[in-house]
Amino acid sequence: MQTAAATPEPAANNHEPAIPVDDSATRRPKRRREHRRHVDARPPARALNTSGACHYCGFSEPYFKRARRVGGGPPYILVGRSVRYLVDDIDRWLADHRVEK
């Protein structure tokens, strides 16, 4: 019994090539997503809006809004209707409320 050499068979229709084409040279390479590790928990911005400040220290937005109205929250800056919190003020406010037993 003789073995036939592996030759490509002709394509069934005229649109497909008989030999697979390597088009890797024309394709763009896939981008890899870089997983960024946060080396420093401090955000790059000095002044944060209310949602950024809440995200930074872990409190809810209603808490910050109520603290602005009643008092007892971190100091804030009011420019027109824009409320901003300085990161240093938030850190100082959190440090002032630290309880050691």
Secondary structure, DSSP 8 states (H G I E B T S, - for coil): -----------SSTTS-SS----TTTS-----------S-SS-S-SEE-HHHHHHHHT--HHHHHHHHHHS-S---EEETTEEEEEHHHHHHHHHHT----
